[in-house]
Amino acid sequence: MSDAMAAGFAPIALAIVFALLVALGVVRASIVYAHRRGMLDQPGQRRSHTIPTPRGGGIGIVVAALLTMPICLLQPSSPWPLHVTITLLIAAAMIALIGWWDDHNSLPVLPRFGVQLFAVALFLAALVSGPLGWLWIPLWVLGGTWSINLHNFMDGIDGLLAQQGMFVACGLAVLAGCMDQPALAGAAACVAAACLGFWYYNRSPARIFMGDVGSGTIGLLLFALTAMLWRLYWPLVWPALILSSAFVTDASLTLLTRMLAGKRWYAAHREHLYQWIVRRGHTHAASAAWYLGWNLLIAAPLAALAFKKPGIGLLACVVTYAIAAVVWVQAKRRLIKRDRYKVRHVHT
């Protein structure tokens, strides 16, 4: 490695370490803040925890990411346009603020959804260029808004979302690094480090929950990093989507089945696969291990295949999600069947 390249990597490495330290410090402070403000999630029938637990710790991820990602993205070695970096920060701040507000006082769905759409569209307007790029904006806006919400839906047990954030962000960092984009790789690594700092306090048994301020922002940032990879080299979208397959599959199929069943799909529930695993008596750590196993054994190898062979990237992505859907259906069916058997056995 040349001296010039080493000098370029030094600020990125420092930014990653700084992201971890900031997240650790801010999350620790947010525990005290949540107790003082009475921001406690109470146990209930539709919740997976058993003791009152403070929420809003995701602010640590937000602060750490917003402070460190620009350091990486603006590195002279492979800088991103200033307006893209600024709009990314603005979009993330908007999602974080609406989530922070919702953590303090519940907001109606429409205002939150409107802010999400605007934030995603604002970032994409800065990211795309040329007539062909603009044609993709409506699809990407929907994808970005869904990413924000699905990560919120999947934030229901200790450590799961932070773990997923670390895995996907690290995977995106590797993809960017392989494309000689240390700036983008560093930004993704900062998100992973921020998630690690929060995970330290959120691992089972959790000392604090993430809250909408963190879950929505993670959804926005992972989406934004994926979109930036797409603009860098469009076939990278397939391995990037494969990395997120566990969460996308669980959230999407759960929402679809609730809608087809005529249920209030937007209401709180315990029907995600990870919630059924916990309902069957497994620990939060065991449930998170299921998703980690999928990520390491299925998603990571298939993402690597899609990256090394761009010509079959779409096929690899389709196959990944098809396998994920089959696993989701079969696992859900077995868990529900066991639950019904347990209920019958108790009553007899």
Secondary structure, DSSP 8 states (H G I E B T S, - for coil): --HHHHHHHHHHHHHHHHHHHHHHHHHHHHHHHHHHHT-EE---TT-S-SS-EE--TTHHHHHHHHHHHHHHHT-TTS---HHHHHHHHHHHHHHHHHHHHHHHS---HHHHHHHHHHHHHHHHHHH--SHHHHHTHHHHHHHHHHHHHHHHHT--STTHHHHHHHHHHHHHHHHHHHTT-HHHHHHHHHHHHHHHHHHHHHSSS-SS--HHHHHHHHHHHHHHHHHHHHHH-GGGHHHHHHHTHHHHHHHHHHHHHHHHTT--TTS--S-SHHHHHHHTT--HHHHHHHHHHHIIIIIHHHHHHHHH-GGGHHHHHHHHHHHHHHHHHHHHHHHHHHHHHHHHHHH-
